[in-house]
Amino acid sequence: MEKPPLPSDEEGTRMGESRSETELLDLGVQGTSGGVASSGDADDRPAWDSKLQYVLAQVGFSVGLGNVWRFPYLCHQNGGGAFMVLYVMLLVVVGVPLFFMELAAGQCIRQGSIGVWKHISPKLAGIGYSSCMVCFFVALYYNVIIAWSLFYMGNSFQYPLPWEQCPINMTTNNTVKECLGSSPTSYFWFRKALDITDSIDESGEFNPIMTGCLLAAWAIVCLAMIKGIKSSAKVMYFSSVFPYVVLFIFLVRGLMLDGAKEGIAYMFYPKIEIWAEVQVWRQAATQVFFALGLGYGSVIAYSSYNPIHNNCHRDALMVSCINFMTSVLASLVVFVVLGFRAKNIVLNCITQNLGLLNDMATHGSNHHWWPWFNMSDPASVTIPDYREWYHHYGSQVGTNITDCDLDEEMSKGVEGTGLAFIAFTEAMAQFPASPFWSTLFFLMLLNLGMSTMFGTMQGILTPLMDNFSLLGRHRTMLTVCSCALGFVIGLLFTQRSGNYFVTMFDDYSATLPLIIVVVFETFAVAWVYGADRFLDDIEIMLKWRPPVLYKYLWKYVCLFAMVGLLAASLLRMVFKRPTYTAWNHTTASETTLEYPGWALAMLAMLILAATLPVPVGYFHSWLKNRGMGPEGELAGQEIDRERYTKCNSSDALDSNSQHTPSVEDDGRPRASFLPLGLDHYRLLPQQEDVEEEEEDTM
């Protein structure tokens, strides 16, 4: 029996109508011996060397800087253990089903995000382009954070660390006023690292050191991505595993610190009443959304290099669990360090107050409220004893004597970059051998950022190479040009006001567009393509049918949850004008300012540019098929679908006929998959690197 002929792919190659399965099998054998299959770019598609390599890539992408500073901050601000329970609930109900959906779609269709959604429905091809736009916006500012990590890591090879003490003004021979009014770590971050302006309206000149660090960051990304997954996957072995080694080292070291117990208790103490606030639900859902990398297209791109029968359901559960456990591990590290920092601040507060009381004693003061503990030995005074005394007599001792509350100090959360570059650096400065710990910490941040950056760039490059044959033939040039463009646009963030633009891009260029993208993705699979039909494809691909619960989660729970998250985010923007946190060098403190009109226009353009491809793609498809009529339009959609590898073609035939098991699912000679078994990986036959370089220079 002959299979029906395959239509031409996007490179214009066509399978002959008279080719039988025996001939295709011969081609597959020939491909195994080193030849290049000639049936389209699906046959030339590379694959992961091993399952471990693929899992490390997915984990490396999903586990990023947000696990180290965003999740601990949200947990810190929103009820500790109560937020964790809420997060796990939303992860199971919304996160895992959507993550599984993207993994299955990419593995089945074996294309990047553009090809996947064009296969689902040609009218929804714009979803893939929106994913690419969002990935590009994220890559622009994410690499700036990597540049900051490079700067701090370079400054960690000093003893003492440059942010341990306030510098001296050489003119007046006094401590710099801006540092004296804040702290050495804050001063180093805002003045030495960023040299920041007082508002976004003051652009200032370029920061030359940060510009150099940004160039180095993009160079590293370019070199790692220049050969696609063949080069980036090798780097993943180190960049994905090393952060876990550092986190465990920091956890062991942190548990030995004074204050670690108080920090962990603050982390896990549940405040259930926080569940009544809509804002907490919105933040938990957003964190689930970003933690798994939904909507970027990177998850789809990575899974598209998998064997067709890989168990992507198990991968979805495994990667989601690893991601959550990493967030918990990072939170433990953060809270033991914050507990150590807070306890040191409180003990210093007690020492200063006891010094003031001793001064009062030398002047003959001796009242009934005099402390019962030994004021001459501050180390012997415990925090509960001091607080008990202050609770009874604090109102009688005057304003010079202050309360020293550990819980209040722990409640002073530091968000985002401030947690890593201010709070953590302040704590590490008090460690013995502080340069070693600082270098280790920022090397960990560098690896976390790089592994996520590789996935983000893969979400841009893979769809473009899959859908534009010219770009696919010049992969090296595309990678170099993309990184060069990213560096040039990224110069916006190396101005003295660049940190404010990083905040703008982080808060608005990705959040709303990604939510919109995932809403359309879920609608496309559950309602346009059909949840039952999608489960049928997965059943043929995996050889077993996932629980029917996924059908209802995709059609109702996930979709309504994402629409609700989108509505909550839009309402928040409408009723609360967007603001940002600025550094005032005069008062040496942070202030909250509203974005000016031009910044709001820029913000709106970012959101519009990322979401516009969805309606544009729809109307383009509608205009293209308007003259065909209903039957012609339906036929056009089916032909467009057949341009991509379908995961169920041969299995349907196998159930009705006796065929050699070596024949690939869609009649194409993907010989490296099936002979190795269901979960085995191997690079498909490709040209030598020398030939690829010659092709790139054409």
N, C-alpha and C positions, 0 to 999 in steps of 0.2 A: 504494500500500500504506500502511495506517495502522499506526503504532506502537501497542503496547498502552498503555492509559491508565496514568498514573503515580499511585500512591497519594498520599494527603494528606501534606504535610510537617508539621513540628511546630508550625507557626503555623496550621494548619488550612486552608490553601488547597488547592484540588483542581483538577487539570486535567480538563477536560471530556472525556468518552469519545468525543465525535464530532469532536474537533479533528484535522484531518489535518496532514500535514507542511507542506502549502502554507500553512495558517493559521499554523503555528508559525513558518515562514519570514517571513510578513508581520509577525508580532509581533517577530521579531528585527530586521527592517528598521526597524520603528517604534521599537524600543529604541535603535537606533543614532542615530536623529535626536533623541534626548533624552528619550524616554519611559521610564518605569520598567516593566520586565517584571513580569508578575503571576503568574508560575508558581512562586513560592516564594522563599525567601531565598537559594537558590543563585544565582538570577538577579541579585539585588541585591548580591551579594558584591563588594567592591572588589578591585582587582588592582594589581599594581605598575606604576608608570609606565614602567619600563624594566628590562631584565635587569641592568644595572649597579646599579640601586637594590636589587634583590633580593639580588644577590651581596654587596653592601656590608652589607646587613642580616644575612645569614647569617654573614659573616665577623666583623662587629661583635659579634654575640652569642657566637660560639664563641671569638673572641680576646678574652680579658679579663685581669683582674689576675693570674690563675693563670699565664698565659704569662710574665709579668714576674717573679714571685717564686717561684711553686711549682715550675715546670719547672727554672729555674736551680738552685734549692736541691736538688731531687732529683738533678739531674745532678752537682752539687757533692758530694753525700754518697754517691752510688752508682756511682762508677767512671768519671765523665766520659764519654769516648767510648764506653765499653762500655754505659753506660746508654742513650745515644742509639741505638745499634744495636738494642738490645732494644726500645726504644720504637717505632722504625720498624717492626720486625717485627710487634709486636702491633697497631700502627696499621693495617698492611696486612691482617693476617689477621682481626682482630676489629673494629677501629674503622670502617674504610671500609664493610664490608658492612652493619653495623648503621646507620650514617649514611645509606647509600643506601636501606635499608629504610624508615627514617622519612620521608625525602624523598619516596619513591615513594608511600607510603601517604597522606601528606597531600595530595600533588598529585592523586592518583587520586580520592580520596573527597571532597576539597575541604571538609573540616571540621576543627575543632580536635581535640585529643587525645581528648576524650570521644566525639565523633561517630565518629572513626576506629575506635576499639576496640569501640564499639557496633555498627558496621557489620561488623567482623570476626566478632564473636560477642557477642550481647546479654549473655551471662553475664560477659563480660570488660569491661563498661563501667566497672567500678571502677578499671581501670588509668588511665583518663583522669582520674578524680577524684584518684587518688593523685598523678599528675603535677602537678595544680593545687596540691595541698597542699604538695608539695615545693617548687614554684616560690614559693609564698607564704613558706615558711620561709626559703628562700634570699634572697628579696627583703628580708626583715626585717633580716638582718644585713649583707647586701651593701651596702645603702644607708648603713649606719653607716660602712663603710670609705670610701664616697664623702664622707660628712660629715667624716671625718678628713682626707681630701685637701683639702677646702675649707678646713679650719682651717689646714693647713700652707701652702696656697697664699696665704692671707691674711697669714700671718706671714712669707712670703718677700719682701714688699715692705719690707724693712728692711735697713739696712747699719750694722754687721755683722749677719748672721743671728742670731736670738736663741738658737740652739743651738750657736754657735761657741765660746762661753766659759762657764765656770761663773759663776753669779751670786754676789754678795757678800751675806752676811747683815748686814743693816743694824744689828742689835743688837750683834753681836760684832765687826763689821767684818772678818770672816774669810770665806773661801770656804765655801759651803754644804757641809756634811760629806757629805750624800748624793750630791752631784754629784762631790765629790772622790774618793769611793770607787768611782765608776763611770766616767762620761764625760759631757761636756756634752750630747751627743745623746741618750743614754739617760735622763739626768735630765729633759731637756725633754719627751721622749716620755712617760715614766711619771708625772712630777710635774706638768708644766705642761699637757700636752695631756689626759691621762687623769685626773690626780690620783688614781691608782689605790690601792685598799686592799691589804692584805697577803694576803687570801684571798677566796674566793668567799663565805664565811660573813659577811663584813663588807660589807654592801651600801653603806652611806654615802649621802649625799644626792645629788641630781641635779647633774650638771655643767652649769651654765647655758649656757656657750659651746657645748658639744657639742650640747646640746638645740636651740639656735638653728641650728647647722650642719645637724643632721638635718632640721629643718623646711625649711630651704632646699633640701636634697637632694630631699626628697619633693615640694616645690613644682615643682622643675625636671622631675622625672619626670612629674608630673601634667600640666603644660603641654605636654610633648612627646607624651604619649599620649592627650590628650583627644579628638583626632580620629582615633584609630586609626592605621593605616599611612599615611594621607594626611598626618599631621603628623609622626609619628616618623620616617618614611622620609626626609623632607627634612633632619632633623637628622643622619641617618646619613651624609650626604655629608661632613659635617665630623668628627663623632665617630669615624667608622671610618677616615678617611684621616689625620687629624692625628697620631695616635700613631705611625704609620710615619714621618712627617716628623721627629718628635722623636727616635725611635729612631736614625734614620740620622744626625741631627745629633750625638747623643750618641756614636754609634760613631766618627764622624770625629774628634770632640774627644777621645774616650777613647784612640784609637790614638796620639795625640800625647803621652800621659802616660807618665811613667817608671813602669814596672811593667806596662804593657799586655801586653808580650810574655810575661812570666811568667804573667800571668793566663790568656791564651789557651792557653798550653802546658799549664797545669793543667786547663783545661776539656776539651781533646781527648785528653789522655793516657789510654789505655784500661787499665782494671784488669779484665781478663777474669775473674779469680777471683771477682768479685762476683756472677757469674751463678749460682753455687752456692747463694746465699742466697734462700730463698723470699720473704723480706720485700721484696727488690728487685723480683722479678716482680710481687708484689702492688701495690707502689707504681707500677710502670710501667703496669700494666693500669688502675689507678685513674686515673692521669693521662690516659691515652688516653680513658677513659670521660668524665672531666669536661671535657677539652679540646674535645671535639666537642659537648658539651651534650646527650648522649644521655639520654633518659628524662624530660627537663623538659617536653616537649610544645611547646617553642618552635620547634624545627626543623619539626615537623609544622604548627604554626600558620603559620609564614612560607611554607612550601611550598604551603599550601592556597590561597594567593592567586595561584598561578601559572597560566598557560595549561595546558590539559590535555596538550598535546603537547610541553611544555618538556623538554629533555634533562636530566633530574634525575640521570642517571648521571654525566654530565660534571660537573655541579655538585658531586656528592659527591666526586669525585676532586680537583676544583679547590679546593674549600673546605678539604679535608683537607690538601692540599699547602701552601696558604697558611697554614693554622694551624700546621703543623710548621715551616715556614720562619720564621714569626714567632717561634716559641719559640726557634729557633736564633739569630735576630737579637737577641732580648732577652737570651739567655744570653751572647752575645758582649759586649753592652753591660755586663751585670752583671759579667762576669769581668774585663773590662779595668778597670772601676772598682774591683772588689775587689782586683785586682792592684796598682793604684796605691795603694790604701789600705794593703794589707799591706806593700808596699815602704816606704812612708813610716814605718810603725810600726817596721819592722826597722831602717831607717836611724837613726831616733830612738833605738832601743835601742843601736845601736853607738856613737852619739855620747855617750850617757849612760855607757856602760861605759868608753869612752876617757877621759872626764872623771875617772872613778874611778881609772883607771890613772895618769893624770897627777898626781892627788893623792898616789898612792902614790910616784910618782917624786920629788915634792918632799920627801918624808920619807926619801929616801935608799934606797928599795927598788930593787934591781937584781939580779934573779935570772936564772938560765939560761933561764927561760921568758919572758923579756921579749920583747914583740912586735918583729918586724923591720920593721914598717911605721911610717910617720910618725904618731904619736899626736897631734901638735899640729895636724894638718890632717885632721879626720874626713871631710871631703868626698873626700879622696884614697883613703880606705880602702874597698875593695870588699867586698861581702858574702862572696864565696868566700874572700878572703884572711882576713877575720876569722874565718870559720867553720873554716877549716883550722887557724888558730892555736888556736882554742878547743878543737878536737877533740884536739889534742895536749897542751895544757897547761891546759885548763879545770878539771880536778880539782885543780890545784895553786894556783889563784889565790884560792880562797875563795868563799864563797856570794854575796858582793856582786856579783861579775862573772857575768853570765848569758849563755846562748846566745841568739843572734838568728837564728832559723830561719824563712826565708821560707815554706817548705812548711807548717810548723806553723801559721803565721799564716794562710795561705790555707785550711787545713783547718778553721778555726773558722767553720763555716757559720752563717748567721743565717736562721732560717726565717720564711716568711710576712711578716706586717706588720713584723717586726723588720728584714727586709732593706730595705724601702722607707723606713721611718721612723727607722731607727737607722743601719744601715751606709751606705746611699746618702746620707743627709743629712750624715753625717760626712765622706764623700769629697767631696761637693759644697762643703762649707764651705771646703775647701782649694783650690777652683778660683778663678782670677781672675774677677772679676765674679760672685761666688757667688749673689747674689740673682736674677740673670737665669737661671742654670741651675736653681736651685731652683724658681722660678716655672714654668719650662718643664717640668720633670719632673713636678710635681704637677698641672699642667694636662693633661699626658698621662695620668696616672693617673685624673684626673677623667673624661676622655673614654673611656678604656678601660672604666671602671666603668659609665658611663652607657649605652654601646652594649650592654653585656651586660645591664644593668638593663632596657632597653627590650624585649629579647628575652624576659627572664624575665617581665615583666608581660604581654607578648603571650601567653605560655604560660598565663597565668591568665585573661585577659579574653576571648580568642578562643573557647575551648571553652565558657565560660559564656554568651556571647552567641549562639553557634551553637545551643545546646541549650535555652536558656530564652528564649522569644520576648519576655517582658516585659523582661528585661535587655538583649536585643538592641535593643529600641526606645528604651531609655534609656541609651545608651552613655556619654554624658557623665557622667550621674549615677553610673553604675557605676564609671567611672574615678576620679572624685573621691572617692567613698566608699571605694574600695579603697585609695587612697593615704592617706586620712585614717585608716583603720583601721591601715594599716601604720605610720604615724607614732605613733599612740597605743601600739600594742604595742611599737614600737621604743624607747619610753622606757625599757624594761628595759635597753637597752644604753648609755644615757646616765647611768646611775648610776656611782658611782666604781668599782664592781665590774663594770661593763658589759663590759669587755674579756674577762673570763673567760666570760661568757655568749656572746660572739661566738665564742670558741674552741669552746665546747660545741656551738653550732648548726653551725659549720663542720665539725666532726669527725663529728657523729653525726646531725643532723637531715636531712642530705642523702645521706650516703654509703650507708648500708645501704638506706634506702627506694628510692633511685634504682637500685641494683643489682637489688633485687627487682622494681621496675617493668620494667627492661629484660629480665630473665629472663622475665617474663610476656609482654612484647611479642614477644620472639623465639619463645617457645613458641606464642603465638597465631597468628603468621604462618606459621611453619614446619610446625606440626603440626595446629592447629585449622582454620585457613583452608586450609592446604596450600601448600607451597613451589612446587609445579608450577602450581597455580592462580594464585598470586600472580605468578609469572613470566609466565603467560599474559596477565594483566591488564596487566603492564608492557609486554609485547610489543605489545599493541594500542595502548597509550598512546604508546609511543615509536616505533612502526613498525619496531622491530627487537628481537630477543630478547637479553637479557643472557646472558653465559656461564653454562652450567649449573653452574659451580663455585660460584656464589652459593647454589644450592640446598643443597649439602653444607656450605657454611660456615654458613648459617643453621640447618640442622637439627642439626648435630653440633658443629662447631668453636666457633662463637660461643656456642651454648647451654651447652656443657660448660665453656667458659672463664668464662662469667659465673657459673655455678653454683660453679665452683672458687673464683672471687674472692669470692663470697658466703660460702662455707664458711670460707675463710681469714680473712675479716673477722670472722665470728662467733667462730671459735676464738680469735682474738686478743683479742676482748673478754672471752671466758670465762676464759682463762688469764692475762690481764694486766688487772688492774683499771684502769679508765679514770683517767687522770691529766691534770693541766693544769699549766702553768708560771705561777708566781706571782712577783710582785716583792716582795722584802723590803726595806723602806725602811731598816731598822736596819743591815743588812749591805750595802745598796746592790748587791744581786745577785739573780739569778733562782734560784728553787728549784722543784723538782717536788713537787707535792702531789697526794694522791688526792682525788677528788670525795667530798664527804660523802654520807650516805644520801639526804637529800632531793634533792640534785642528781642522783643516780643514778635516783631515781624520776622526776624531770622529764625526764631523758635518755630513759628507757624510754617515757614518755608521748609524747615527740616522735616516736620511731620508730614507736610503735603508731598514733598519729594519722595518720601519713603512709601506712602500709601497710594499715590497716583497711579502706579503701574497696574493696580488691580482693576479700576474702572476703565483705564485706557485699553488694557488687554481684552476686556469684555467687549467693548464697542468695536475694537479692531476686528475681532472674530465675527461679531454680528454683521459688520459692513462687508466683510470678506465673503460671508455665506448668504448675504441677503438675496442675491440673484439666483441662488441654487434652488430655492423652494424647500419645503419640509423634507422631502426624500433626499434631495441632493445634500442638504445640510447634515442630515443624519449620516449619510454615507461619508461625507467629508470628515466628520468626527471619528468614525470608525477607522478610516484610512489613517488619520493622524495618530490614533491610538496604536495602530499596528506598526508605526515607525519605531516603537520601543519594544523591548523584549518583554513578553508576557510570561508570567511564571506558571501558567496552567495549561499551555498548549499541548505538550507531549503527554502530560499525565492523563488528560482527558482521553487521548488516543490509546494510551497504554491500557486503560480499563476496558477497551473494546477490541483490542487486537494483540497479537503475540509479536513483540518486537525485541530486538537486542537491547538489553538494559544500558548499553553504552551510549545510545543515541541521546543527545541533549534534549532538554524540555521543549525548546521551540524549533528543533531541527537545525540548530546552529552548533558548530563544533566547538563547544566549550569543554575540551577534553580534560582540562586540568581539574575540574570540579568532581564529577561523578566517580571516576576511577579511584579517587582518594577517599571516598566516603563522604558522609553527610557533613561533618564538621571539620573537614580538613581543608587547609588553605595552601595555596601555592601561586606564585606569580605566573600569570598567563604568558605564553610565548610573545616576546617582544623583540624589537630590533635592538642591536647593541647600542650602548650609550654613545659610541662614536658616530653611528649613523644618525642618532637622534640629534646630536649637535650639528651635523651637516645639514639636516633637515631644517633645524631652527634658523640657520644662517641663510637659507634660501630666500 
